[in-house]
Amino acid sequence: MTPKQRAGEAALGYIKDGMAVGLGTGSTAKLFIDALGAALRAGKIKNIRGIPTSVRSEEQAKQLGIPLTDFAETATLDVTVDGADEVGPGMNLIKGLGGALLREKLVAQNSRKLVIVADDSKKVAALGTKSPLPVEVTQFSHEASERFLRGLGCTPTLRKTETGANYVTDNGNFIYDCRFARIDDPRALQENLSQRAGIVETGLFLDMADVVLLAGIDAVETLKR
């Protein structure tokens, strides 16, 4: 079993019968959704409803027979299980390399508990030291957003698909992957970004994670807020 599989399966311990569950996006979240589908088929967990954070996760859940709901029907989720690209001090996170940061944050903010699953290589001493910070921007005037981002001291790169086309999110926006040397004050950066028109959302997930499951080769380290 790989560390990512171990982390995904460990998150099943936070799922109980009858829960409404946020279904994250990314390689480790995908393994959790696989494990959840298997548990449902085996009758180990019952009466689950899910809200996916991306079209990819929605398609996966449907293929596995996981019943889905939405926020019109379900006001608050019991728990969301999602991955992370970096886990920094205070369990603050960078997310969004999978391209679903806006929906991931929306789902997480409407959940009673956020459980993060990751392999232990994602743990960092300071955010931004390994992963770029994804920033979702409107297609309109995205060049102006790029200049603003560059002015914050990073190197922003417009995300492309494998074919070289501009990557478009499920929400119809672009993403700039912003490479910082390190992010020493993520709250100040988040405030700067959130006040700028054209910037839709950032991959900074601050003070949001309740549990982080960091899986290594032999064991899972559990961090709690």
C-alpha positions as protocol buffer text, in pm:
chain_id: "A"
residue {
  index: 1
  type: MET
  ca { x: 0 y: 0 z: 0 }
}
residue {
  index: 2
  type: THR
  ca { x: 136 y: 341 z: -96 }
}
residue {
  index: 3
  type: PRO
  ca { x: 142 y: 631 z: 153 }
}
residue {
  index: 4
  type: LYS
  ca { x: -134 y: 804 z: -44 }
}
residue {
  index: 5
  type: GLN
  ca { x: -353 y: 493 z: -26 }
}
residue {
  index: 6
  type: ARG
  ca { x: -283 y: 468 z: 346 }
}
residue {
  index: 7
  type: ALA
  ca { x: -386 y: 830 z: 399 }
}
residue {
  index: 8
  type: GLY
  ca { x: -701 y: 793 z: 191 }
}
residue {
  index: 9
  type: GLU
  ca { x: -812 y: 483 z: 377 }
}
residue {
  index: 10
  type: ALA
  ca { x: -728 y: 635 z: 717 }
}
residue {
  index: 11
  type: ALA
  ca { x: -981 y: 911 z: 644 }
}
residue {
  index: 12
  type: LEU
  ca { x: -1261 y: 652 z: 642 }
}
residue {
  index: 13
  type: GLY
  ca { x: -1233 y: 655 z: 1021 }
}
residue {
  index: 14
  type: TYR
  ca { x: -1396 y: 1000 z: 1017 }
}
residue {
  index: 15
  type: ILE
  ca { x: -1698 y: 886 z: 814 }
}
residue {
  index: 16
  type: LYS
  ca { x: -2010 y: 752 z: 987 }
}
residue {
  index: 17
  type: ASP
  ca { x: -2347 y: 628 z: 863 }
}
residue {
  index: 18
  type: GLY
  ca { x: -2580 y: 902 z: 742 }
}
residue {
  index: 19
  type: MET
  ca { x: -2315 y: 1170 z: 692 }
}
residue {
  index: 20
  type: ALA
  ca { x: -2303 y: 1433 z: 421 }
}
residue {
  index: 21
  type: VAL
  ca { x: -1946 y: 1429 z: 292 }
}
residue {
  index: 22
  type: GLY
  ca { x: -1742 y: 1669 z: 82 }
}
residue {
  index: 23
  type: LEU
  ca { x: -1544 y: 1481 z: -181 }
}
residue {
  index: 24
  type: GLY
  ca { x: -1209 y: 1643 z: -257 }
}
residue {
  index: 25
  type: THR
  ca { x: -1005 y: 1654 z: -576 }
}
residue {
  index: 26
  type: GLY
  ca { x: -655 y: 1529 z: -651 }
}
residue {
  index: 27
  type: SER
  ca { x: -458 y: 1206 z: -641 }
}
residue {
  index: 28
  type: THR
  ca { x: -494 y: 1136 z: -267 }
}
residue {
  index: 29
  type: ALA
  ca { x: -858 y: 1251 z: -248 }
}
residue {
  index: 30
  type: LYS
  ca { x: -929 y: 1019 z: -542 }
}
residue {
  index: 31
  type: LEU
  ca { x: -801 y: 726 z: -337 }
}
residue {
  index: 32
  type: PHE
  ca { x: -1027 y: 827 z: -48 }
}
residue {
  index: 33
  type: ILE
  ca { x: -1327 y: 834 z: -284 }
}
residue {
  index: 34
  type: ASP
  ca { x: -1227 y: 486 z: -406 }
}
residue {
  index: 35
  type: ALA
  ca { x: -1211 y: 363 z: -46 }
}
residue {
  index: 36
  type: LEU
  ca { x: -1547 y: 525 z: 35 }
}
residue {
  index: 37
  type: GLY
  ca { x: -1711 y: 360 z: -264 }
}
residue {
  index: 38
  type: ALA
  ca { x: -1572 y: 20 z: -162 }
}
residue {
  index: 39
  type: ALA
  ca { x: -1695 y: 67 z: 196 }
}
residue {
  index: 40
  type: LEU
  ca { x: -2043 y: 154 z: 69 }
}
residue {
  index: 41
  type: ARG
  ca { x: -2055 y: -150 z: -158 }
}
residue {
  index: 42
  type: ALA
  ca { x: -1945 y: -374 z: 129 }
}
residue {
  index: 43
  type: GLY
  ca { x: -2210 y: -229 z: 359 }
}
residue {
  index: 44
  type: LYS
  ca { x: -1950 y: -100 z: 606 }
}
residue {
  index: 45
  type: ILE
  ca { x: -2088 y: 254 z: 572 }
}
residue {
  index: 46
  type: LYS
  ca { x: -2448 y: 340 z: 483 }
}
residue {
  index: 47
  type: ASN
  ca { x: -2664 y: 633 z: 377 }
}
residue {
  index: 48
  type: ILE
  ca { x: -2381 y: 863 z: 268 }
}
residue {
  index: 49
  type: ARG
  ca { x: -2443 y: 1169 z: 51 }
}
residue {
  index: 50
  type: GLY
  ca { x: -2156 y: 1349 z: -117 }
}
residue {
  index: 51
  type: ILE
  ca { x: -2085 y: 1692 z: -266 }
}
residue {
  index: 52
  type: PRO
  ca { x: -1789 y: 1675 z: -507 }
}
residue {
  index: 53
  type: THR
  ca { x: -1541 y: 1959 z: -547 }
}
residue {
  index: 54
  type: SER
  ca { x: -1486 y: 1908 z: -920 }
}
residue {
  index: 55
  type: VAL
  ca { x: -1634 y: 1755 z: -1231 }
}
residue {
  index: 56
  type: ARG
  ca { x: -1367 y: 1481 z: -1206 }
}
residue {
  index: 57
  type: SER
  ca { x: -1466 y: 1388 z: -853 }
}
residue {
  index: 58
  type: GLU
  ca { x: -1833 y: 1400 z: -947 }
}
residue {
  index: 59
  type: GLU
  ca { x: -1777 y: 1157 z: -1234 }
}
residue {
  index: 60
  type: GLN
  ca { x: -1574 y: 926 z: -1010 }
}
residue {
  index: 61
  type: ALA
  ca { x: -1841 y: 927 z: -739 }
}
residue {
  index: 62
  type: LYS
  ca { x: -2114 y: 846 z: -991 }
}
residue {
  index: 63
  type: GLN
  ca { x: -1911 y: 557 z: -1132 }
}
residue {
  index: 64
  type: LEU
  ca { x: -1867 y: 419 z: -779 }
}
residue {
  index: 65
  type: GLY
  ca { x: -2235 y: 457 z: -691 }
}
residue {
  index: 66
  type: ILE
  ca { x: -2182 y: 721 z: -422 }
}
residue {
  index: 67
  type: PRO
  ca { x: -2511 y: 918 z: -386 }
}
residue {
  index: 68
  type: LEU
  ca { x: -2468 y: 1290 z: -448 }
}
residue {
  index: 69
  type: THR
  ca { x: -2641 y: 1598 z: -311 }
}
residue {
  index: 70
  type: ASP
  ca { x: -2592 y: 1975 z: -336 }
}
residue {
  index: 71
  type: PHE
  ca { x: -2610 y: 2282 z: -115 }
}
residue {
  index: 72
  type: ALA
  ca { x: -2970 y: 2352 z: -220 }
}
residue {
  index: 73
  type: GLU
  ca { x: -3064 y: 2025 z: -51 }
}
residue {
  index: 74
  type: THR
  ca { x: -2793 y: 1998 z: 217 }
}
residue {
  index: 75
  type: ALA
  ca { x: -2706 y: 2316 z: 405 }
}
residue {
  index: 76
  type: THR
  ca { x: -2393 y: 2191 z: 582 }
}
residue {
  index: 77
  type: LEU
  ca { x: -2162 y: 1895 z: 532 }
}
residue {
  index: 78
  type: ASP
  ca { x: -2056 y: 1683 z: 828 }
}
residue {
  index: 79
  type: VAL
  ca { x: -1702 y: 1639 z: 699 }
}
residue {
  index: 80
  type: THR
  ca { x: -1495 y: 1707 z: 388 }
}
residue {
  index: 81
  type: VAL
  ca { x: -1196 y: 1492 z: 297 }
}
residue {
  index: 82
  type: ASP
  ca { x: -948 y: 1655 z: 60 }
}
residue {
  index: 83
  type: GLY
  ca { x: -580 y: 1658 z: -26 }
}
residue {
  index: 84
  type: ALA
  ca { x: -315 y: 1930 z: 0 }
}
residue {
  index: 85
  type: ASP
  ca { x: -9 y: 2035 z: -196 }
}
residue {
  index: 86
  type: GLU
  ca { x: 167 y: 2174 z: 111 }
}
residue {
  index: 87
  type: VAL
  ca { x: 101 y: 2148 z: 485 }
}
residue {
  index: 88
  type: GLY
  ca { x: 276 y: 2429 z: 667 }
}
residue {
  index: 89
  type: PRO
  ca { x: 298 y: 2559 z: 1024 }
}
residue {
  index: 90
  type: GLY
  ca { x: -34 y: 2574 z: 1208 }
}
residue {
  index: 91
  type: MET
  ca { x: -180 y: 2324 z: 959 }
}
residue {
  index: 92
  type: ASN
  ca { x: -213 y: 2603 z: 703 }
}
residue {
  index: 93
  type: LEU
  ca { x: -225 y: 2471 z: 349 }
}
residue {
  index: 94
  type: ILE
  ca { x: -156 y: 2536 z: -15 }
}
residue {
  index: 95
  type: LYS
  ca { x: -409 y: 2362 z: -238 }
}
residue {
  index: 96
  type: GLY
  ca { x: -511 y: 2387 z: -600 }
}
residue {
  index: 97
  type: LEU
  ca { x: -257 y: 2208 z: -817 }
}
residue {
  index: 98
  type: GLY
  ca { x: -550 y: 1991 z: -923 }
}
residue {
  index: 99
  type: GLY
  ca { x: -728 y: 2302 z: -1046 }
}
residue {
  index: 100
  type: ALA
  ca { x: -1029 y: 2285 z: -812 }
}
residue {
  index: 101
  type: LEU
  ca { x: -933 y: 2539 z: -546 }
}
residue {
  index: 102
  type: LEU
  ca { x: -1249 y: 2751 z: -565 }
}
residue {
  index: 103
  type: ARG
  ca { x: -1492 y: 2462 z: -524 }
}
residue {
  index: 104
  type: GLU
  ca { x: -1263 y: 2298 z: -270 }
}
residue {
  index: 105
  type: LYS
  ca { x: -1266 y: 2608 z: -51 }
}
residue {
  index: 106
  type: LEU
  ca { x: -1639 y: 2661 z: -89 }
}
residue {
  index: 107
  type: VAL
  ca { x: -1711 y: 2302 z: 13 }
}
residue {
  index: 108
  type: ALA
  ca { x: -1461 y: 2314 z: 301 }
}
residue {
  index: 109
  type: GLN
  ca { x: -1608 y: 2637 z: 440 }
}
residue {
  index: 110
  type: ASN
  ca { x: -1951 y: 2476 z: 446 }
}
residue {
  index: 111
  type: SER
  ca { x: -1832 y: 2170 z: 638 }
}
residue {
  index: 112
  type: ARG
  ca { x: -1824 y: 2108 z: 1013 }
}
residue {
  index: 113
  type: LYS
  ca { x: -1487 y: 1936 z: 980 }
}
residue {
  index: 114
  type: LEU
  ca { x: -1209 y: 1940 z: 718 }
}
residue {
  index: 115
  type: VAL
  ca { x: -987 y: 1631 z: 708 }
}
residue {
  index: 116
  type: ILE
  ca { x: -677 y: 1662 z: 491 }
}
residue {
  index: 117
  type: VAL
  ca { x: -508 y: 1352 z: 349 }
}
residue {
  index: 118
  type: ALA
  ca { x: -153 y: 1368 z: 214 }
}
residue {
  index: 119
  type: ASP
  ca { x: 177 y: 1186 z: 205 }
}
residue {
  index: 120
  type: ASP
  ca { x: 436 y: 1316 z: 449 }
}
residue {
  index: 121
  type: SER
  ca { x: 644 y: 1478 z: 173 }
}
residue {
  index: 122
  type: LYS
  ca { x: 384 y: 1759 z: 167 }
}
residue {
  index: 123
  type: LYS
  ca { x: 487 y: 1885 z: 513 }
}
residue {
  index: 124
  type: VAL
  ca { x: 696 y: 2204 z: 489 }
}
residue {
  index: 125
  type: ALA
  ca { x: 858 y: 2449 z: 729 }
}
residue {
  index: 126
  type: ALA
  ca { x: 714 y: 2745 z: 537 }
}
residue {
  index: 127
  type: LEU
  ca { x: 441 y: 2763 z: 272 }
}
residue {
  index: 128
  type: GLY
  ca { x: 558 y: 2817 z: -83 }
}
residue {
  index: 129
  type: THR
  ca { x: 892 y: 2642 z: -43 }
}
residue {
  index: 130
  type: LYS
  ca { x: 795 y: 2340 z: -254 }
}
residue {
  index: 131
  type: SER
  ca { x: 469 y: 2421 z: -430 }
}
residue {
  index: 132
  type: PRO
  ca { x: 367 y: 2726 z: -628 }
}
residue {
  index: 133
  type: LEU
  ca { x: 56 y: 2905 z: -504 }
}
residue {
  index: 134
  type: PRO
  ca { x: -235 y: 2857 z: -747 }
}
residue {
  index: 135
  type: VAL
  ca { x: -445 y: 3171 z: -798 }
}
residue {
  index: 136
  type: GLU
  ca { x: -768 y: 3150 z: -996 }
}
residue {
  index: 137
  type: VAL
  ca { x: -841 y: 3460 z: -1204 }
}
residue {
  index: 138
  type: THR
  ca { x: -1105 y: 3574 z: -1451 }
}
residue {
  index: 139
  type: GLN
  ca { x: -1021 y: 3522 z: -1816 }
}
residue {
  index: 140
  type: PHE
  ca { x: -1114 y: 3884 z: -1876 }
}
residue {
  index: 141
  type: SER
  ca { x: -807 y: 4103 z: -1821 }
}
residue {
  index: 142
  type: HIS
  ca { x: -604 y: 3814 z: -1683 }
}
residue {
  index: 143
  type: GLU
  ca { x: -292 y: 3995 z: -1806 }
}
residue {
  index: 144
  type: ALA
  ca { x: -364 y: 4272 z: -1554 }
}
residue {
  index: 145
  type: SER
  ca { x: -394 y: 4010 z: -1281 }
}
residue {
  index: 146
  type: GLU
  ca { x: -58 y: 3866 z: -1390 }
}
residue {
  index: 147
  type: ARG
  ca { x: 109 y: 4205 z: -1349 }
}
residue {
  index: 148
  type: PHE
  ca { x: -46 y: 4250 z: -1005 }
}
residue {
  index: 149
  type: LEU
  ca { x: 70 y: 3904 z: -896 }
}
residue {
  index: 150
  type: ARG
  ca { x: 422 y: 3972 z: -1020 }
}
residue {
  index: 151
  type: GLY
  ca { x: 423 y: 4290 z: -814 }
}
residue {
  index: 152
  type: LEU
  ca { x: 373 y: 4082 z: -500 }
}
residue {
  index: 153
  type: GLY
  ca { x: 718 y: 3929 z: -545 }
}
residue {
  index: 154
  type: CYS
  ca { x: 637 y: 3602 z: -715 }
}
residue {
  index: 155
  type: THR
  ca { x: 686 y: 3456 z: -1062 }
}
residue {
  index: 156
  type: PRO
  ca { x: 336 y: 3385 z: -1199 }
}
residue {
  index: 157
  type: THR
  ca { x: 296 y: 3128 z: -1476 }
}
residue {
  index: 158
  type: LEU
  ca { x: -29 y: 3087 z: -1665 }
}
residue {
  index: 159
  type: ARG
  ca { x: -127 y: 2722 z: -1634 }
}
residue {
  index: 160
  type: LYS
  ca { x: -146 y: 2525 z: -1958 }
}
residue {
  index: 161
  type: THR
  ca { x: -292 y: 2190 z: -2055 }
}
residue {
  index: 162
  type: GLU
  ca { x: -83 y: 1907 z: -2196 }
}
residue {
  index: 163
  type: THR
  ca { x: -171 y: 2029 z: -2546 }
}
residue {
  index: 164
  type: GLY
  ca { x: -44 y: 2381 z: -2469 }
}
residue {
  index: 165
  type: ALA
  ca { x: -385 y: 2546 z: -2443 }
}
residue {
  index: 166
  type: ASN
  ca { x: -472 y: 2769 z: -2150 }
}
residue {
  index: 167
  type: TYR
  ca { x: -605 y: 2560 z: -1861 }
}
residue {
  index: 168
  type: VAL
  ca { x: -968 y: 2647 z: -1784 }
}
residue {
  index: 169
  type: THR
  ca { x: -1119 y: 2560 z: -1447 }
}
residue {
  index: 170
  type: ASP
  ca { x: -1462 y: 2403 z: -1395 }
}
residue {
  index: 171
  type: ASN
  ca { x: -1576 y: 2761 z: -1327 }
}
residue {
  index: 172
  type: GLY
  ca { x: -1448 y: 2896 z: -1659 }
}
residue {
  index: 173
  type: ASN
  ca { x: -1146 y: 3079 z: -1517 }
}
residue {
  index: 174
  type: PHE
  ca { x: -768 y: 3070 z: -1566 }
}
residue {
  index: 175
  type: ILE
  ca { x: -505 y: 2978 z: -1306 }
}
residue {
  index: 176
  type: TYR
  ca { x: -169 y: 3143 z: -1243 }
}
residue {
  index: 177
  type: ASP
  ca { x: 78 y: 2925 z: -1054 }
}
residue {
  index: 178
  type: CYS
  ca { x: 274 y: 3174 z: -845 }
}
residue {
  index: 179
  type: ARG
  ca { x: 625 y: 3075 z: -742 }
}
residue {
  index: 180
  type: PHE
  ca { x: 744 y: 3244 z: -422 }
}
residue {
  index: 181
  type: ALA
  ca { x: 1076 y: 3178 z: -253 }
}
residue {
  index: 182
  type: ARG
  ca { x: 864 y: 3128 z: 61 }
}
residue {
  index: 183
  type: ILE
  ca { x: 548 y: 3279 z: 208 }
}
residue {
  index: 184
  type: ASP
  ca { x: 631 y: 3412 z: 553 }
}
residue {
  index: 185
  type: ASP
  ca { x: 302 y: 3597 z: 609 }
}
residue {
  index: 186
  type: PRO
  ca { x: 27 y: 3401 z: 435 }
}
residue {
  index: 187
  type: ARG
  ca { x: -251 y: 3602 z: 601 }
}
residue {
  index: 188
  type: ALA
  ca { x: -122 y: 3932 z: 467 }
}
residue {
  index: 189
  type: LEU
  ca { x: -81 y: 3776 z: 122 }
}
residue {
  index: 190
  type: GLN
  ca { x: -433 y: 3636 z: 131 }
}
residue {
  index: 191
  type: GLU
  ca { x: -572 y: 3977 z: 228 }
}
residue {
  index: 192
  type: ASN
  ca { x: -388 y: 4148 z: -58 }
}
residue {
  index: 193
  type: LEU
  ca { x: -515 y: 3893 z: -308 }
}
residue {
  index: 194
  type: SER
  ca { x: -874 y: 3890 z: -184 }
}
residue {
  index: 195
  type: GLN
  ca { x: -911 y: 4266 z: -230 }
}
residue {
  index: 196
  type: ARG
  ca { x: -808 y: 4263 z: -596 }
}
residue {
  index: 197
  type: ALA
  ca { x: -1078 y: 4257 z: -865 }
}
residue {
  index: 198
  type: GLY
  ca { x: -1018 y: 3981 z: -1118 }
}
residue {
  index: 199
  type: ILE
  ca { x: -874 y: 3743 z: -862 }
}
residue {
  index: 200
  type: VAL
  ca { x: -1143 y: 3486 z: -795 }
}
residue {
  index: 201
  type: GLU
  ca { x: -977 y: 3268 z: -529 }
}
residue {
  index: 202
  type: THR
  ca { x: -639 y: 3159 z: -397 }
}
residue {
  index: 203
  type: GLY
  ca { x: -494 y: 2826 z: -293 }
}
residue {
  index: 204
  type: LEU
  ca { x: -418 y: 2952 z: 57 }
}
residue {
  index: 205
  type: PHE
  ca { x: -633 y: 2751 z: 300 }
}
residue {
  index: 206
  type: LEU
  ca { x: -565 y: 2919 z: 634 }
}
residue {
  index: 207
  type: ASP
  ca { x: -706 y: 2805 z: 971 }
}
residue {
  index: 208
  type: MET
  ca { x: -936 y: 2562 z: 792 }
}
residue {
  index: 209
  type: ALA
  ca { x: -799 y: 2211 z: 845 }
}
residue {
  index: 210
  type: ASP
  ca { x: -923 y: 2034 z: 1159 }
}
residue {
  index: 211
  type: VAL
  ca { x: -730 y: 1710 z: 1102 }
}
residue {
  index: 212
  type: VAL
  ca { x: -431 y: 1635 z: 878 }
}
residue {
  index: 213
  type: LEU
  ca { x: -341 y: 1274 z: 806 }
}
residue {
  index: 214
  type: LEU
  ca { x: 20 y: 1256 z: 684 }
}
residue {
  index: 215
  type: ALA
  ca { x: 107 y: 910 z: 562 }
}
residue {
  index: 216
  type: GLY
  ca { x: 457 y: 770 z: 543 }
}
residue {
  index: 217
  type: ILE
  ca { x: 583 y: 433 z: 432 }
}
residue {
  index: 218
  type: ASP
  ca { x: 486 y: 257 z: 754 }
}
residue {
  index: 219
  type: ALA
  ca { x: 246 y: 479 z: 948 }
}
residue {
  index: 220
  type: VAL
  ca { x: 9 y: 775 z: 946 }
}
residue {
  index: 221
  type: GLU
  ca { x: 84 y: 1086 z: 1153 }
}
residue {
  index: 222
  type: THR
  ca { x: -231 y: 1263 z: 1276 }
}
residue {
  index: 223
  type: LEU
  ca { x: -225 y: 1640 z: 1331 }
}
residue {
  index: 224
  type: LYS
  ca { x: -523 y: 1806 z: 1500 }
}
residue {
  index: 225
  type: ARG
  ca { x: -618 y: 2167 z: 1556 }
}
